[in-house]
Amino acid sequence: MKYTNGIIAGLVFLAGCQSYKVEELTEIPQEVKSSINSVVDNKHRPGVVMGLTNPNGTFFYSYGTAFAGEDSELSLDSQFAIGSLTKLFTTETFQRLVDDKAVSYQTKLQDIWPNINDGSDTQLLHLASHKAALPRKIPYEALANNDPTALLATLGRSDTLPANYEYSNSGMAILALALAELQDSTVSDLVTKTTLKPMELKDTGYVPVPGRLVGMHRVMEPVSRLNTTTVEIARGAGGLHSTARDLLKFLSYQINAAESAESKKFGNIGWKKFENDSFVSYYHGGDGNGNQAFIAYRPDNKVGVVILSNSSADDELQSIALHLIDPTIKLPKFDSPPARKYSDEELAPFVGDYSIKDMPEDNLFTFKNRDGRMVYIEKTAEGELVRRSRMYGIDDHQFKLKEIPLTVSFFRSEPKNYDAILKFQDQEYYLVKKRN
């Protein structure tokens, strides 16, 4: 399920005529339901749940099953791992503590942990706004050992803050630990006490409700659920489970809550923002290792939307939600075979730089892993960019571009004098991987 900062702009060229005003709806439109049905009927995902809020109320729709191949109920009260949507609950907790004067945006980590090595004089606002010059990933050692020391060691850099925006799981995890330290609490207890209970989000928590959690899948294939909880040091960045009902409550609060003058000055902390000449919207997505979630809202017409699925898939599911944020965006079709989503380990053998066999002076090709998705980069021998685009997985070693008839088939261990075959229309090119 893809989503980038510019996807709304990128999809506007597909615009059709606006057929309704979402703020006036009294149910989820039939064409939206049909698009969701096609996701399941064409075997992109086992199930989907959607929620919509507007000035007329809240409306839900669910289709499919909680577990692939089973006749299991899926509803607005089914519980999903919401991944990085957890960050919004962390920043909401931060904002509430600021409003209560328990902490300030400018509180420094050095004041909370006097003995840490913080080379950049980090403030809590830097962490909450992803401007703390910290790595995207939480260090493996910190996760494996639930070790806050290994996480806080990432602060030993010397950047001038605020830095440029750089999405960081490490930064958000540190923010939650800092707030918990200030309140003499654990992250889970603090988020529950400060945010979940006051909002009456009874089905949201770090530990799932028995019997309510949906299955985890990669497209339609079940993913082994080895553990359903996230270690304490990472709970600021991920680990919450929630339902469409609870997430719509959370969205309704964001839409209707009066912002303090100080919070307006810094924008909606933690949210990603899209703005054009017509409207401003805020959004965030999450991937819970086999579940996916997306929420968005518009302050101007008080419309908010939630979409949840029990599968990690690389398709246009989020565009269904975007259609309700901006109805000029066409609803996607799911009539082509679903693309696969990959683990880092699956993509690692293919990532690298390639040239055409016996033609090193011709175009050069680079394949990169971006969050479990292959990215295709083609340049001329002089370094001029020809194309940079997302690739869609066909199987465990074949990938395609959506916009042109180009596929790449990689080889792992076969005794060949090339490493991949690039097919463009009816032509084949043999690619050789550059090795250090």
C-alpha positions in Angstrom: 0.0 0.0 0.0 1.9 3.0 -1.2 1.8 6.5 0.0 4.2 9.4 -0.3 4.1 13.1 0.5 3.1 13.9 -3.1 0.7 11.2 -3.9 -2.4 13.4 -3.8 -0.7 15.7 -6.3 0.5 12.8 -8.3 -3.0 11.4 -8.6 -4.8 14.6 -9.5 -4.1 14.0 -13.2 -6.6 11.2 -13.0 -9.3 13.6 -11.9 -12.9 13.2 -13.0 -15.9 15.3 -12.3 -16.7 15.6 -8.6 -20.0 13.7 -8.1 -20.8 14.6 -4.5 -19.7 16.6 -1.5 -18.3 14.3 1.1 -19.3 16.6 3.9 -22.9 16.1 2.9 -22.9 12.3 2.7 -25.1 10.2 5.0 -23.4 6.9 4.1 -20.3 5.6 2.3 -21.0 5.8 -1.4 -21.8 2.7 -3.3 -18.9 3.3 -5.8 -16.5 3.4 -2.8 -17.9 0.1 -1.5 -17.6 -1.4 -5.0 -13.9 -0.4 -5.1 -13.3 -2.0 -1.7 -15.2 -5.2 -2.9 -12.9 -5.5 -5.9 -9.8 -5.4 -3.6 -11.1 -8.6 -1.9 -12.8 -10.2 -4.9 -9.7 -9.9 -7.0 -7.6 -11.4 -4.2 -5.4 -8.4 -3.4 -6.3 -8.6 0.3 -8.4 -10.9 2.6 -10.4 -8.0 4.1 -10.8 -4.2 4.3 -12.6 -2.0 6.8 -13.4 1.7 6.2 -14.7 4.5 8.4 -15.9 8.0 7.4 -16.7 10.9 9.6 -18.3 14.2 8.5 -20.7 16.7 10.0 -23.6 14.3 9.5 -22.1 11.5 11.6 -19.8 8.4 11.3 -20.3 5.6 8.8 -18.5 2.3 8.3 -18.2 -0.4 5.7 -16.3 -3.8 6.0 -15.9 -6.5 3.4 -13.9 -9.8 3.4 -12.7 -12.0 6.2 -10.4 -11.6 9.1 -8.3 -14.6 8.0 -7.7 -15.7 4.4 -9.5 -18.9 3.5 -11.7 -18.8 6.6 -15.3 -17.7 7.1 -14.3 -15.3 9.9 -16.1 -12.1 10.7 -14.5 -8.7 9.9 -16.1 -5.6 11.3 -15.6 -2.1 12.5 -14.6 -3.6 15.9 -12.0 -6.0 14.5 -8.5 -5.1 15.8 -5.5 -4.3 13.6 -1.8 -3.7 14.2 -1.6 0.0 13.2 2.2 0.3 13.0 3.4 3.9 12.6 0.0 5.4 13.3 1.2 4.9 16.9 3.4 7.9 16.4 0.2 10.1 16.2 -0.7 8.9 19.7 2.8 9.7 20.9 2.6 13.2 19.6 -1.0 13.6 20.9 0.3 12.6 24.4 3.1 15.1 24.0 0.6 17.9 23.0 -1.6 17.1 26.0 1.3 17.3 28.4 2.3 20.6 26.8 -1.3 21.9 27.3 -1.2 20.8 30.9 2.1 22.7 31.4 3.8 19.4 32.4 6.4 19.9 29.7 7.2 22.4 26.9 8.1 22.1 23.3 11.5 23.4 24.1 12.3 21.0 26.9 15.7 19.5 26.3 16.8 15.9 26.5 19.8 17.0 28.4 17.5 18.3 31.2 15.7 15.0 31.3 18.9 12.8 31.1 21.8 15.0 32.3 24.3 12.2 31.6 23.5 11.4 28.0 25.7 12.3 25.1 23.5 14.6 23.1 25.7 16.4 20.6 22.9 18.5 19.1 21.1 20.0 22.1 17.9 18.2 21.2 14.5 19.6 22.2 11.3 17.5 22.4 9.8 19.5 19.5 12.7 18.4 17.2 11.8 14.8 17.9 8.0 15.2 17.5 8.5 17.0 14.1 11.1 14.6 12.7 13.7 17.3 12.6 16.2 15.9 15.1 18.7 14.4 12.5 18.2 10.9 13.8 18.2 7.6 11.9 15.0 6.2 10.4 15.4 2.8 12.0 15.7 1.9 15.6 19.1 0.2 16.1 18.8 -3.6 16.1 20.6 -3.9 19.4 18.2 -1.6 21.1 15.2 -3.7 19.8 16.7 -7.1 20.5 17.6 -6.3 24.1 14.9 -3.7 24.8 17.9 -1.5 25.6 17.2 2.3 26.0 21.0 2.9 26.2 21.5 1.6 22.7 18.6 3.8 21.5 19.9 7.0 23.2 23.3 6.4 21.8 21.9 7.6 18.4 21.9 11.1 20.0 25.7 11.3 19.7 25.7 13.4 16.5 26.5 17.0 16.0 23.9 18.5 13.7 22.4 22.0 14.0 18.7 21.7 14.9 16.1 21.9 13.8 17.4 19.8 10.9 15.6 19.2 7.6 12.6 16.9 7.9 13.7 13.2 8.0 11.2 10.6 9.2 12.6 8.8 12.2 11.4 5.9 14.2 14.3 6.4 16.6 13.3 10.0 17.2 9.7 9.2 18.0 10.8 6.3 20.3 13.1 8.6 22.2 10.3 11.2 22.5 8.0 8.7 24.2 10.8 7.5 26.5 11.5 11.1 27.5 7.9 11.9 28.3 7.6 8.7 30.3 10.8 9.6 32.2 9.4 13.0 33.1 6.1 11.5 34.3 7.8 8.6 36.2 5.8 6.2 34.1 6.2 3.6 31.3 5.4 4.6 27.7 2.3 2.3 27.6 0.9 3.5 30.9 1.5 7.2 30.0 -0.2 6.9 26.5 -3.1 5.0 28.1 -3.6 7.5 31.0 -3.0 10.7 29.0 -4.7 9.9 25.6 -6.5 6.6 25.3 -8.7 6.8 28.4 -9.6 10.4 28.1 -10.7 9.8 24.5 -12.5 6.6 25.5 -10.6 4.5 23.0 -11.4 1.2 24.8 -10.2 -1.1 22.0 -6.8 0.6 21.4 -3.7 -0.6 23.2 -0.3 -2.2 23.0 -1.7 -5.6 23.9 -4.4 -6.9 21.6 -7.8 -8.0 22.8 -8.0 -11.8 22.6 -10.1 -13.0 19.8 -10.4 -9.6 18.2 -7.1 -9.3 16.3 -7.3 -10.0 12.6 -4.8 -12.3 10.7 -1.6 -11.0 9.2 -1.0 -11.5 5.5 1.3 -10.5 2.7 -1.2 -10.0 -0.1 -3.2 -13.2 0.6 -0.5 -15.4 2.2 -0.6 -15.7 6.0 2.4 -14.3 7.9 3.5 -16.0 11.0 2.5 -14.0 14.1 5.4 -14.7 16.4 4.7 -11.9 18.8 1.8 -9.4 19.1 3.6 -6.9 21.4 6.3 -4.3 20.8 9.2 -3.9 23.2 8.8 -0.9 25.6 11.7 1.2 24.1 10.0 1.2 20.7 6.4 1.9 21.7 6.6 5.6 20.8 7.2 4.6 17.2 4.9 1.6 16.8 3.1 -1.2 18.5 -0.5 -0.1 19.1 -3.5 -2.1 18.0 -6.8 -0.4 17.2 -10.1 -0.6 15.4 -11.9 1.5 12.8 -14.3 2.7 15.5 -11.6 3.9 17.8 -9.5 5.5 15.0 -12.5 7.4 13.8 -13.0 8.7 17.3 -9.4 9.8 17.3 -9.9 11.5 14.0 -13.1 13.3 15.1 -11.2 14.7 18.0 -8.4 16.0 15.8 -11.0 17.6 13.5 -13.1 19.3 16.3 -10.5 20.0 19.0 -9.6 23.7 19.5 -5.9 24.1 19.0 -4.0 26.2 21.4 -2.3 29.3 20.0 1.1 27.7 20.6 0.2 24.5 18.9 -1.1 26.3 15.8 2.3 28.0 15.6 4.0 24.7 15.0 1.2 23.0 12.9 -0.3 19.6 13.6 2.8 18.0 15.2 3.4 14.4 14.0 1.0 14.6 11.0 2.1 14.7 7.4 0.6 17.6 5.5 -0.8 18.1 2.0 -1.8 21.5 0.7 -2.9 22.8 -2.6 -4.9 25.8 -3.8 -8.2 24.2 -2.7 -7.6 22.6 0.7 -5.3 21.5 3.4 -5.3 17.9 4.6 -3.4 15.9 7.2 -2.6 12.2 6.9 -0.5 9.3 8.2 -0.1 5.6 7.3 1.1 2.6 9.2 2.3 -1.0 8.5 2.0 -3.5 11.3 3.9 -6.4 9.6 1.0 -7.9 7.9 -1.7 -5.3 8.7 -1.9 -1.8 7.1 -3.7 1.4 8.2 -4.2 4.8 6.9 -6.0 7.9 8.2 -6.5 11.4 6.9 -8.7 14.4 7.5 -9.6 17.9 6.2 -10.2 20.7 8.8 -12.2 22.8 6.3 -15.1 20.5 5.6 -14.6 18.3 8.8 -14.2 15.1 6.8 -12.0 12.3 8.1 -11.4 8.8 6.8 -9.9 5.5 8.1 -9.0 2.5 6.0 -7.6 -0.8 7.5 -6.6 -4.0 6.0 -5.3 -7.4 7.3 -2.6 -7.5 4.6 0.6 -5.8 3.6 0.3 -5.2 -0.1 1.7 -2.9 -2.7 -1.5 -1.5 -4.3 -3.7 1.6 -4.5 -5.9 0.8 -1.5 -5.1 4.2 0.1 -6.4 5.9 -3.0 -9.9 4.8 -1.9 -9.5 6.9 1.2 -7.9 9.8 -0.7 -11.0 9.8 -2.9 -13.1 10.8 0.1 -10.6 13.5 1.0 -10.7 14.8 -2.6 -13.5 13.2 -4.8 -11.7 14.4 -8.0 -9.3 11.6 -7.4 -10.6 8.5 -9.3 -11.3 5.4 -7.4 -8.7 2.7 -8.2 -9.4 -0.6 -10.0 -7.9 -3.8 -8.8 -8.4 -6.0 -11.9 -4.7 -6.7 -12.4 -2.9 -9.3 -10.3 -1.7 -7.9 -6.9 1.9 -6.8 -6.5 4.0 -8.4 -3.8 5.6 -6.7 -0.8 9.0 -8.0 0.2 11.2 -8.2 3.3 14.6 -6.6 3.3 16.2 -10.1 3.2 14.2 -11.0 0.1 15.4 -7.9 -1.8 19.0 -7.8 -0.6 20.4 -10.2 -3.3 19.0 -7.9 -6.1 19.9 -4.5 -4.8 22.8 -2.8 -6.5 24.2 -1.3 -9.7 24.0 -3.1 -13.0 25.2 -2.5 -16.6 24.2 -4.2 -19.9 26.4 -7.2 -20.6 29.2 -6.4 -23.1 27.9 -2.8 -23.3 29.3 -1.0 -20.3 29.2 2.3 -22.2 25.4 2.1 -22.4 22.8 3.0 -19.8 23.4 2.1 -16.2 20.7 0.6 -13.8 20.4 0.8 -10.1 17.9 -1.1 -8.0 17.2 0.0 -4.4 15.1 -1.2 -1.6 12.7 1.4 -0.3 10.6 0.1 2.6 10.2 -3.4 1.1 9.6 -2.1 -2.4 12.0 -2.1 -5.3 12.9 1.2 -6.9 14.2 1.3 -10.5 16.8 4.0 -11.4 18.1 4.3 -15.0 20.8 6.7 -16.0 22.9 7.4 -19.1 26.6 6.6 -19.1 27.1 10.4 -18.5 24.9 10.2 -15.3 21.8 11.9 -16.7 18.6 10.5 -15.1 16.4 8.6 -17.6 13.8 7.2 -15.2 13.2 6.7 -11.5 10.2 4.6 -10.7 8.6 2.1 -8.3 8.7 -1.5 -9.4 5.9 -3.9 -8.7 6.7 -7.5 -7.6 5.4 -10.3 -9.7 6.9 -13.2 -7.7 10.1 -13.8 -5.7 12.5 -12.6 -8.4 10.5 -10.8 -11.1 9.5 -7.1 -11.0 7.7 -4.8 -13.5 7.1 -1.1 -14.1 3.5 -0.1 -14.2 3.7 2.8 -16.6 5.7 1.1 -19.4 6.1 -2.5 -20.6 9.4 -3.2 -18.7 10.1 -6.2 -16.5 13.3 -7.4 -14.8 14.0 -11.0 -13.8 16.9 -11.5 -11.3 18.9 -14.7 -10.7 20.3 -15.7 -7.4 22.6 -18.7 -7.9 22.2 -20.1 -11.4 25.6 -20.6 -13.2 25.1 -17.8 -15.7 27.4 -15.0 -17.0 24.7 -12.4 -16.2 22.6 -11.5 -13.2 19.3 -10.3 -14.5 17.3 -10.0 -17.7 15.6 -6.7 -18.5 12.7 -7.0 -21.0 11.4 -3.9 -22.7 8.5 -4.6 -25.2 10.0 -7.4 -27.3 13.6 -6.8 -26.6 15.8 -8.5 -24.0 18.9 -7.1 -22.3 21.3 -9.1 -20.1 22.4 -7.2 -17.0 25.6 -7.8 -15.0 25.8 -6.6 -11.4 28.8 -4.6 -10.3 30.7 -6.2 -7.5 33.1 -4.5 -5.1 
